[in-house]
Amino acid sequence: MRILFVDDNSMNRSFVHAVLTPADHVVETEAGGTEGLARAMRELFDLIILDIELPGIRGDMICERLRAAGKRTPILAFTASALPHELAALGRSGFDLILTKPIDPDSLRSKVAQFEPPARR
């Protein structure tokens, strides 16, 4: 799968890349919300993973804009915000799944696998 991961933390970008590329995923990254939104609008991805607290545009706003533009690509939230009201707000933004940090490698692979085409599962 071709995955766009948008996170301003370089360690998180390295972690996701290291966990998912051995499973034959192509992980492309952006560090800022503005760049991530632009890339998601102009390129096709099989999955998008968005941090919430991004410089430029928050991840939940990116998700809302992509959905408003008709994008149906699965989108996962990647967040440290785990309070019930925060998770509920993220759910209303249009995310397909919410991953709370810290996330272990096996859990990340498992969650991403849910969105793989049936032939790859």
N, CA, C and O atoms as a GROMACS GRO file, in nm:
protein
  484
    1MET      N    1   0.083  -0.118   0.000
    1MET     CA    2   0.000   0.000   0.000
    1MET      C    3   0.088   0.125   0.000
    1MET      O    4   0.198   0.125   0.055
    2ARG      N    5   0.039   0.226  -0.061
    2ARG     CA    6   0.106   0.357  -0.060
    2ARG      C    7   0.041   0.439   0.050
    2ARG      O    8  -0.079   0.468   0.046
    3ILE      N    9   0.121   0.478   0.149
    3ILE     CA   10   0.071   0.545   0.269
    3ILE      C   11   0.134   0.683   0.282
    3ILE      O   12   0.255   0.700   0.263
    4LEU      N   13   0.050   0.782   0.313
    4LEU     CA   14   0.099   0.916   0.347
    4LEU      C   15   0.089   0.929   0.498
    4LEU      O   16  -0.019   0.913   0.555
    5PHE      N   17   0.202   0.960   0.563
    5PHE     CA   18   0.205   0.981   0.707
    5PHE      C   19   0.249   1.124   0.732
    5PHE      O   20   0.357   1.166   0.690
    6VAL      N   21   0.163   1.201   0.800
    6VAL     CA   22   0.191   1.341   0.827
    6VAL      C   23   0.208   1.358   0.978
    6VAL      O   24   0.114   1.340   1.055
    7ASP      N   25   0.331   1.394   1.018
    7ASP     CA   26   0.363   1.412   1.160
    7ASP      C   27   0.484   1.504   1.169
    7ASP      O   28   0.581   1.486   1.095
    8ASP      N   29   0.479   1.602   1.258
    8ASP     CA   30   0.591   1.695   1.270
    8ASP      C   31   0.706   1.640   1.352
    8ASP      O   32   0.812   1.702   1.359
    9ASN      N   33   0.688   1.526   1.416
    9ASN     CA   34   0.792   1.466   1.498
    9ASN      C   35   0.874   1.368   1.413
    9ASN      O   36   0.820   1.268   1.364
   10SER      N   37   1.001   1.396   1.395
   10SER     CA   38   1.085   1.312   1.308
   10SER      C   39   1.098   1.169   1.363
   10SER      O   40   1.110   1.075   1.285
   11MET      N   41   1.096   1.153   1.495
   11MET     CA   42   1.104   1.018   1.551
   11MET      C   43   0.980   0.937   1.516
   11MET      O   44   0.991   0.818   1.488
   12ASN      N   45   0.863   0.999   1.518
   12ASN     CA   46   0.741   0.930   1.479
   12ASN      C   47   0.744   0.892   1.331
   12ASN      O   48   0.701   0.783   1.294
   13ARG      N   49   0.794   0.983   1.248
   13ARG     CA   50   0.804   0.953   1.105
   13ARG      C   51   0.899   0.836   1.082
   13ARG      O   52   0.870   0.747   1.001
   14SER      N   53   1.011   0.835   1.152
   14SER     CA   54   1.106   0.724   1.139
   14SER      C   55   1.046   0.593   1.189
   14SER      O   56   1.064   0.488   1.127
   15PHE      N   57   0.975   0.599   1.301
   15PHE     CA   58   0.912   0.481   1.359
   15PHE      C   59   0.812   0.418   1.261
   15PHE      O   60   0.819   0.299   1.233
   16VAL      N   61   0.721   0.499   1.209
   16VAL     CA   62   0.618   0.446   1.117
   16VAL      C   63   0.684   0.391   0.992
   16VAL      O   64   0.644   0.285   0.943
   17HIS      N   65   0.781   0.460   0.939
   17HIS     CA   66   0.852   0.414   0.821
   17HIS      C   67   0.919   0.279   0.849
   17HIS      O   68   0.908   0.186   0.769
   18ALA      N   69   0.989   0.268   0.963
   18ALA     CA   70   1.061   0.145   0.997
   18ALA      C   71   0.966   0.027   1.021
   18ALA      O   72   1.001  -0.087   0.991
   19VAL      N   73   0.850   0.054   1.075
   19VAL     CA   74   0.754  -0.053   1.105
   19VAL      C   75   0.681  -0.100   0.979
   19VAL      O   76   0.657  -0.220   0.963
   20LEU      N   77   0.646  -0.009   0.890
   20LEU     CA   78   0.558  -0.045   0.778
   20LEU      C   79   0.631  -0.081   0.649
   20LEU      O   80   0.578  -0.159   0.570
   21THR      N   81   0.750  -0.028   0.624
   21THR     CA   82   0.817  -0.060   0.498
   21THR      C   83   0.858  -0.207   0.487
   21THR      O   84   0.855  -0.259   0.375
   22PRO      N   85   0.896  -0.276   0.594
   22PRO     CA   86   0.928  -0.418   0.578
   22PRO      C   87   0.807  -0.503   0.535
   22PRO      O   88   0.823  -0.614   0.485
   23ALA      N   89   0.688  -0.450   0.556
   23ALA     CA   90   0.566  -0.522   0.514
   23ALA      C   91   0.525  -0.481   0.372
   23ALA      O   92   0.409  -0.494   0.334
   24ASP      N   93   0.622  -0.431   0.295
   24ASP     CA   94   0.601  -0.392   0.155
   24ASP      C   95   0.508  -0.272   0.137
   24ASP      O   96   0.446  -0.258   0.032
   25HIS      N   97   0.498  -0.188   0.238
   25HIS     CA   98   0.424  -0.063   0.225
   25HIS      C   99   0.523   0.046   0.184
   25HIS      O  100   0.639   0.046   0.225
   26VAL      N  101   0.476   0.137   0.102
   26VAL     CA  102   0.554   0.255   0.066
   26VAL      C  103   0.503   0.368   0.154
   26VAL      O  104   0.388   0.411   0.142
   27VAL      N  105   0.589   0.416   0.243
   27VAL     CA  106   0.550   0.521   0.337
   27VAL      C  107   0.614   0.652   0.294
   27VAL      O  108   0.737   0.664   0.290
   28GLU      N  109   0.530   0.748   0.260
   28GLU     CA  110   0.577   0.881   0.223
   28GLU      C  111   0.536   0.975   0.335
   28GLU      O  112   0.427   0.961   0.390
   29THR      N  113   0.621   1.072   0.368
   29THR     CA  114   0.596   1.154   0.484
   29THR      C  115   0.596   1.303   0.452
   29THR      O  116   0.657   1.349   0.356
   30GLU      N  117   0.526   1.376   0.537
   30GLU     CA  118   0.528   1.522   0.538
   30GLU      C  119   0.532   1.563   0.685
   30GLU      O  120   0.478   1.493   0.770
   31ALA      N  121   0.596   1.676   0.713
   31ALA     CA  122   0.610   1.721   0.851
   31ALA      C  123   0.506   1.826   0.891
   31ALA      O  124   0.483   1.845   1.010
   32GLY      N  125   0.444   1.892   0.797
   32GLY     CA  126   0.350   1.998   0.829
   32GLY      C  127   0.212   1.972   0.773
   32GLY      O  128   0.195   1.901   0.674
   33GLY      N  129   0.113   2.031   0.838
   33GLY     CA  130  -0.024   2.012   0.796
   33GLY      C  131  -0.055   2.069   0.659
   33GLY      O  132  -0.125   2.006   0.580
   34THR      N  133  -0.003   2.186   0.630
   34THR     CA  134  -0.028   2.248   0.501
   34THR      C  135   0.027   2.162   0.388
   34THR      O  136  -0.040   2.140   0.287
   35GLU      N  137   0.149   2.113   0.406
   35GLU     CA  138   0.212   2.027   0.304
   35GLU      C  139   0.138   1.893   0.293
   35GLU      O  140   0.119   1.841   0.183
   36GLY      N  141   0.098   1.839   0.407
   36GLY     CA  142   0.026   1.712   0.406
   36GLY      C  143  -0.108   1.722   0.334
   36GLY      O  144  -0.144   1.634   0.256
   37LEU      N  145  -0.181   1.830   0.360
   37LEU     CA  146  -0.310   1.851   0.293
   37LEU      C  147  -0.290   1.864   0.143
   37LEU      O  148  -0.362   1.802   0.065
   38ALA      N  149  -0.192   1.945   0.102
   38ALA     CA  150  -0.168   1.965  -0.041
   38ALA      C  151  -0.134   1.833  -0.110
   38ALA      O  152  -0.183   1.804  -0.219
   39ARG      N  153  -0.052   1.756  -0.045
   39ARG     CA  154  -0.010   1.628  -0.104
   39ARG      C  155  -0.128   1.530  -0.112
   39ARG      O  156  -0.144   1.461  -0.213
   40ALA      N  157  -0.209   1.525  -0.008
   40ALA     CA  158  -0.324   1.434  -0.007
   40ALA      C  159  -0.428   1.475  -0.111
   40ALA      O  160  -0.501   1.390  -0.162
   41MET      N  161  -0.435   1.603  -0.141
   41MET     CA  162  -0.531   1.650  -0.242
   41MET      C  163  -0.485   1.620  -0.384
   41MET      O  164  -0.568   1.594  -0.471
   42ARG      N  165  -0.354   1.622  -0.407
   42ARG     CA  166  -0.307   1.608  -0.545
   42ARG      C  167  -0.259   1.468  -0.581
   42ARG      O  168  -0.247   1.435  -0.699
   43GLU      N  169  -0.232   1.384  -0.481
   43GLU     CA  170  -0.180   1.249  -0.509
   43GLU      C  171  -0.275   1.143  -0.455
   43GLU      O  172  -0.356   1.168  -0.366
   44LEU      N  173  -0.264   1.024  -0.512
   44LEU     CA  174  -0.347   0.912  -0.467
   44LEU      C  175  -0.269   0.826  -0.368
   44LEU      O  176  -0.156   0.784  -0.395
   45PHE      N  177  -0.330   0.801  -0.255
   45PHE     CA  178  -0.273   0.713  -0.153
   45PHE      C  179  -0.377   0.608  -0.118
   45PHE      O  180  -0.497   0.630  -0.132
   46ASP      N  181  -0.330   0.494  -0.071
   46ASP     CA  182  -0.420   0.388  -0.026
   46ASP      C  183  -0.464   0.411   0.119
   46ASP      O  184  -0.567   0.360   0.162
   47LEU      N  185  -0.383   0.488   0.193
   47LEU     CA  186  -0.410   0.514   0.333
   47LEU      C  187  -0.338   0.643   0.372
   47LEU      O  188  -0.227   0.670   0.326
   48ILE      N  189  -0.404   0.722   0.458
   48ILE     CA  190  -0.343   0.845   0.509
   48ILE      C  191  -0.346   0.836   0.662
   48ILE      O  192  -0.449   0.803   0.721
   49ILE      N  193  -0.232   0.865   0.724
   49ILE     CA  194  -0.223   0.869   0.870
   49ILE      C  195  -0.184   1.010   0.910
   49ILE      O  196  -0.081   1.061   0.865
   50LEU      N  197  -0.267   1.072   0.995
   50LEU     CA  198  -0.245   1.211   1.032
   50LEU      C  199  -0.226   1.228   1.182
   50LEU      O  200  -0.309   1.184   1.262
   51ASP      N  201  -0.116   1.293   1.219
   51ASP     CA  202  -0.104   1.341   1.356
   51ASP      C  203  -0.207   1.452   1.370
   51ASP      O  204  -0.248   1.512   1.271
   52ILE      N  205  -0.250   1.480   1.492
   52ILE     CA  206  -0.349   1.585   1.511
   52ILE      C  207  -0.285   1.722   1.532
   52ILE      O  208  -0.324   1.819   1.468
   53GLU      N  209  -0.188   1.729   1.620
   53GLU     CA  210  -0.123   1.857   1.652
   53GLU      C  211  -0.011   1.885   1.552
   53GLU      O  212   0.106   1.858   1.579
   54LEU      N  213  -0.048   1.938   1.438
   54LEU     CA  214   0.047   1.967   1.331
   54LEU      C  215   0.066   2.118   1.315
   54LEU      O  216  -0.027   2.195   1.339
   55PRO      N  217   0.184   2.160   1.273
   55PRO     CA  218   0.201   2.301   1.238
   55PRO      C  219   0.126   2.330   1.107
   55PRO      O  220   0.122   2.246   1.017
   56GLY      N  221   0.070   2.447   1.100
   56GLY     CA  222  -0.001   2.486   0.977
   56GLY      C  223  -0.149   2.457   0.986
   56GLY      O  224  -0.229   2.548   1.006
   57ILE      N  225  -0.186   2.333   0.971
   57ILE     CA  226  -0.326   2.290   0.977
   57ILE      C  227  -0.332   2.163   1.062
   57ILE      O  228  -0.255   2.070   1.041
   58ARG      N  229  -0.422   2.161   1.158
   58ARG     CA  230  -0.439   2.043   1.244
   58ARG      C  231  -0.485   1.923   1.161
   58ARG      O  232  -0.552   1.937   1.059
   59GLY      N  233  -0.448   1.805   1.207
   59GLY     CA  234  -0.485   1.682   1.137
   59GLY      C  235  -0.635   1.662   1.124
   59GLY      O  236  -0.681   1.614   1.021
   60ASP      N  237  -0.712   1.698   1.227
   60ASP     CA  238  -0.857   1.682   1.216
   60ASP      C  239  -0.916   1.776   1.111
   60ASP      O  240  -1.014   1.741   1.045
   61MET      N  241  -0.857   1.894   1.096
   61MET     CA  242  -0.903   1.987   0.991
   61MET      C  243  -0.866   1.934   0.852
   61MET      O  244  -0.943   1.950   0.757
   62ILE      N  245  -0.750   1.871   0.841
   62ILE     CA  246  -0.712   1.809   0.714
   62ILE      C  247  -0.813   1.702   0.677
   62ILE      O  248  -0.860   1.696   0.564
   63CYS      N  249  -0.846   1.618   0.773
   63CYS     CA  250  -0.943   1.511   0.748
   63CYS      C  251  -1.076   1.568   0.701
   63CYS      O  252  -1.134   1.521   0.603
   64GLU      N  253  -1.125   1.670   0.772
   64GLU     CA  254  -1.252   1.732   0.734
   64GLU      C  255  -1.246   1.790   0.592
   64GLU      O  256  -1.341   1.775   0.516
   65ARG      N  257  -1.135   1.854   0.557
   65ARG     CA  258  -1.122   1.912   0.423
   65ARG      C  259  -1.116   1.804   0.315
   65ARG      O  260  -1.174   1.819   0.207
   66LEU      N  261  -1.044   1.696   0.344
   66LEU     CA  262  -1.037   1.587   0.247
   66LEU      C  263  -1.175   1.525   0.225
   66LEU      O  264  -1.213   1.498   0.112
   67ARG      N  265  -1.249   1.503   0.333
   67ARG     CA  266  -1.384   1.446   0.322
   67ARG      C  267  -1.477   1.542   0.246
   67ARG      O  268  -1.557   1.499   0.163
   68ALA      N  269  -1.466   1.671   0.275
   68ALA     CA  270  -1.549   1.771   0.206
   68ALA      C  271  -1.518   1.775   0.057
   68ALA      O  272  -1.604   1.807  -0.025
   69ALA      N  273  -1.393   1.743   0.021
   69ALA     CA  274  -1.352   1.740  -0.120
   69ALA      C  275  -1.390   1.608  -0.188
   69ALA      O  276  -1.362   1.589  -0.306
   70GLY      N  277  -1.452   1.518  -0.114
   70GLY     CA  278  -1.496   1.392  -0.172
   70GLY      C  279  -1.395   1.280  -0.164
   70GLY      O  280  -1.416   1.174  -0.223
   71LYS      N  281  -1.285   1.301  -0.094
   71LYS     CA  282  -1.182   1.196  -0.081
   71LYS      C  283  -1.233   1.087   0.012
   71LYS      O  284  -1.273   1.116   0.125
   72ARG      N  285  -1.230   0.964  -0.033
   72ARG     CA  286  -1.277   0.850   0.045
   72ARG      C  287  -1.163   0.758   0.088
   72ARG      O  288  -1.188   0.648   0.139
   73THR      N  289  -1.041   0.802   0.069
   73THR     CA  290  -0.924   0.728   0.116
   73THR      C  291  -0.937   0.704   0.266
   73THR      O  292  -0.973   0.797   0.338
   74PRO      N  293  -0.909   0.584   0.315
   74PRO     CA  294  -0.910   0.564   0.460
   74PRO      C  295  -0.810   0.658   0.527
   74PRO      O  296  -0.698   0.674   0.481
   75ILE      N  297  -0.854   0.720   0.638
   75ILE     CA  298  -0.770   0.814   0.712
   75ILE      C  299  -0.767   0.773   0.859
   75ILE      O  300  -0.871   0.755   0.922
   76LEU      N  301  -0.645   0.759   0.911
   76LEU     CA  302  -0.626   0.724   1.052
   76LEU      C  303  -0.572   0.845   1.127
   76LEU      O  304  -0.485   0.916   1.077
   77ALA      N  305  -0.625   0.867   1.247
   77ALA     CA  306  -0.570   0.969   1.336
   77ALA      C  307  -0.460   0.906   1.418
   77ALA      O  308  -0.470   0.790   1.458
   78PHE      N  309  -0.355   0.981   1.443
   78PHE     CA  310  -0.239   0.937   1.521
   78PHE      C  311  -0.223   1.043   1.630
   78PHE      O  312  -0.170   1.150   1.603
   79THR      N  313  -0.269   1.014   1.751
   79THR     CA  314  -0.278   1.120   1.850
   79THR      C  315  -0.242   1.076   1.992
   79THR      O  316  -0.256   0.959   2.027
   80ALA      N  317  -0.196   1.171   2.070
   80ALA     CA  318  -0.171   1.147   2.213
   80ALA      C  319  -0.295   1.183   2.294
   80ALA      O  320  -0.300   1.155   2.414
   81SER      N  321  -0.393   1.245   2.232
   81SER     CA  322  -0.516   1.286   2.300
   81SER      C  323  -0.609   1.166   2.314
   81SER      O  324  -0.665   1.119   2.215
   82ALA      N  325  -0.625   1.118   2.436
   82ALA     CA  326  -0.705   0.996   2.456
   82ALA      C  327  -0.823   1.016   2.550
   82ALA      O  328  -0.886   0.918   2.591
   83LEU      N  329  -0.855   1.140   2.583
   83LEU     CA  330  -0.971   1.164   2.668
   83LEU      C  331  -1.098   1.139   2.586
   83LEU      O  332  -1.100   1.167   2.466
   84PRO      N  333  -1.203   1.088   2.650
   84PRO     CA  334  -1.326   1.052   2.576
   84PRO      C  335  -1.381   1.163   2.488
   84PRO      O  336  -1.419   1.138   2.374
   85HIS      N  337  -1.385   1.286   2.537
   85HIS     CA  338  -1.441   1.395   2.456
   85HIS      C  339  -1.350   1.429   2.337
   85HIS      O  340  -1.399   1.471   2.232
   86GLU      N  341  -1.219   1.411   2.353
   86GLU     CA  342  -1.126   1.435   2.242
   86GLU      C  343  -1.141   1.328   2.135
   86GLU      O  344  -1.142   1.359   2.016
   87LEU      N  345  -1.154   1.204   2.177
   87LEU     CA  346  -1.172   1.094   2.081
   87LEU      C  347  -1.305   1.108   2.008
   87LEU      O  348  -1.313   1.081   1.888
   88ALA      N  349  -1.410   1.150   2.079
   88ALA     CA  350  -1.540   1.170   2.015
   88ALA      C  351  -1.533   1.279   1.909
   88ALA      O  352  -1.590   1.265   1.801
   89ALA      N  353  -1.462   1.388   1.940
   89ALA     CA  354  -1.447   1.497   1.843
   89ALA      C  355  -1.371   1.450   1.720
   89ALA      O  356  -1.406   1.487   1.608
   90LEU      N  357  -1.269   1.369   1.741
   90LEU     CA  358  -1.194   1.317   1.626
   90LEU      C  359  -1.282   1.226   1.541
   90LEU      O  360  -1.274   1.229   1.418
   91GLY      N  361  -1.364   1.147   1.605
   91GLY     CA  362  -1.455   1.059   1.531
   91GLY      C  363  -1.550   1.137   1.442
   91GLY      O  364  -1.585   1.091   1.334
   92ARG      N  365  -1.590   1.254   1.487
   92ARG     CA  366  -1.680   1.338   1.406
   92ARG      C  367  -1.608   1.406   1.290
   92ARG      O  368  -1.673   1.459   1.200
   93SER      N  369  -1.476   1.405   1.292
   93SER     CA  370  -1.398   1.470   1.185
   93SER      C  371  -1.391   1.386   1.058
   93SER      O  372  -1.350   1.437   0.954
   94GLY      N  373  -1.428   1.259   1.066
   94GLY     CA  374  -1.429   1.175   0.947
   94GLY      C  375  -1.320   1.069   0.942
   94GLY      O  376  -1.302   1.004   0.840
   95PHE      N  377  -1.247   1.052   1.052
   95PHE     CA  378  -1.144   0.949   1.055
   95PHE      C  379  -1.206   0.809   1.053
   95PHE      O  380  -1.314   0.786   1.109
   96ASP      N  381  -1.138   0.717   0.989
   96ASP     CA  382  -1.182   0.578   0.987
   96ASP      C  383  -1.140   0.503   1.112
   96ASP      O  384  -1.205   0.408   1.153
   97LEU      N  385  -1.030   0.547   1.173
   97LEU     CA  386  -0.976   0.481   1.292
   97LEU      C  387  -0.888   0.580   1.366
   97LEU      O  388  -0.823   0.664   1.305
   98ILE      N  389  -0.887   0.568   1.498
   98ILE     CA  390  -0.805   0.656   1.580
   98ILE      C  391  -0.702   0.572   1.654
   98ILE      O  392  -0.737   0.480   1.728
   99LEU      N  393  -0.574   0.604   1.634
   99LEU     CA  394  -0.465   0.536   1.701
   99LEU      C  395  -0.410   0.629   1.808
   99LEU      O  396  -0.374   0.742   1.779
  100THR      N  397  -0.405   0.581   1.932
  100THR     CA  398  -0.351   0.666   2.038
  100THR      C  399  -0.207   0.628   2.068
  100THR      O  400  -0.171   0.511   2.074
  101LYS      N  401  -0.127   0.732   2.087
  101LYS     CA  402   0.015   0.714   2.118
  101LYS      C  403   0.029   0.683   2.266
  101LYS      O  404  -0.054   0.727   2.345
  102PRO      N  405   0.129   0.610   2.305
  102PRO     CA  406   0.224   0.541   2.218
  102PRO      C  407   0.160   0.416   2.157
  102PRO      O  408   0.074   0.353   2.218
  103ILE      N  409   0.203   0.383   2.039
  103ILE     CA  410   0.151   0.263   1.972
  103ILE      C  411   0.268   0.170   1.945
  103ILE      O  412   0.375   0.213   1.899
  104ASP      N  413   0.247   0.043   1.972
  104ASP     CA  414   0.356  -0.052   1.951
  104ASP      C  415   0.355  -0.100   1.805
  104ASP      O  416   0.253  -0.091   1.738
  105PRO      N  417   0.467  -0.151   1.757
  105PRO     CA  418   0.480  -0.191   1.616
  105PRO      C  419   0.375  -0.294   1.572
  105PRO      O  420   0.318  -0.280   1.464
  106ASP      N  421   0.350  -0.395   1.653
  106ASP     CA  422   0.252  -0.497   1.614
  106ASP      C  423   0.113  -0.439   1.600
  106ASP      O  424   0.039  -0.475   1.508
  107SER      N  425   0.077  -0.351   1.690
  107SER     CA  426  -0.054  -0.287   1.684
  107SER      C  427  -0.066  -0.199   1.560
  107SER      O  428  -0.170  -0.198   1.495
  108LEU      N  429   0.039  -0.125   1.528
  108LEU     CA  430   0.037  -0.041   1.409
  108LEU      C  431   0.020  -0.126   1.284
  108LEU      O  432  -0.063  -0.095   1.198
  109ARG      N  433   0.098  -0.232   1.273
  109ARG     CA  434   0.086  -0.321   1.156
  109ARG      C  435  -0.054  -0.379   1.146
  109ARG      O  436  -0.112  -0.386   1.037
  110SER      N  437  -0.110  -0.420   1.259
  110SER     CA  438  -0.244  -0.478   1.263
  110SER      C  439  -0.350  -0.378   1.219
  110SER      O  440  -0.439  -0.412   1.141
  111LYS      N  441  -0.341  -0.256   1.268
  111LYS     CA  442  -0.439  -0.153   1.232
  111LYS      C  443  -0.430  -0.118   1.084
  111LYS      O  444  -0.533  -0.102   1.018
  112VAL      N  445  -0.310  -0.104   1.033
  112VAL     CA  446  -0.292  -0.072   0.892
  112VAL      C  447  -0.343  -0.187   0.805
  112VAL      O  448  -0.401  -0.164   0.699
  113ALA      N  449  -0.321  -0.310   0.848
  113ALA     CA  450  -0.365  -0.428   0.771
  113ALA      C  451  -0.516  -0.429   0.750
  113ALA      O  452  -0.565  -0.488   0.653
  114GLN      N  453  -0.590  -0.366   0.838
  114GLN     CA  454  -0.737  -0.361   0.823
  114GLN      C  455  -0.778  -0.290   0.694
  114GLN      O  456  -0.889  -0.310   0.646
  115PHE      N  457  -0.691  -0.209   0.640
  115PHE     CA  458  -0.723  -0.129   0.523
  115PHE      C  459  -0.655  -0.179   0.395
  115PHE      O  460  -0.666  -0.116   0.290
  116GLU      N  461  -0.586  -0.291   0.405
  116GLU     CA  462  -0.522  -0.349   0.287
  116GLU      C  463  -0.629  -0.410   0.197
  116GLU      O  464  -0.731  -0.459   0.245
  117PRO      N  465  -0.606  -0.408   0.067
  117PRO     CA  466  -0.698  -0.476  -0.025
  117PRO      C  467  -0.705  -0.624   0.012
  117PRO      O  468  -0.605  -0.681   0.057
  118PRO      N  469  -0.820  -0.688  -0.007
  118PRO     CA  470  -0.836  -0.829   0.032
  118PRO      C  471  -0.728  -0.922  -0.023
  118PRO      O  472  -0.693  -1.019   0.044
  119ALA      N  473  -0.675  -0.896  -0.140
  119ALA     CA  474  -0.574  -0.982  -0.200
  119ALA      C  475  -0.444  -0.984  -0.120
  119ALA      O  476  -0.368  -1.081  -0.126
  120ARG      N  477  -0.418  -0.878  -0.044
  120ARG     CA  478  -0.294  -0.868   0.032
  120ARG      C  479  -0.304  -0.927   0.173
  120ARG      O  480  -0.203  -0.957   0.236
  121ARG      N  481  -0.426  -0.944   0.222
  121ARG     CA  482  -0.445  -0.990   0.359
  121ARG      C  483  -0.410  -1.135   0.377
  121ARG      O  484  -0.421  -1.189   0.487
   0.00000   0.00000   0.00000
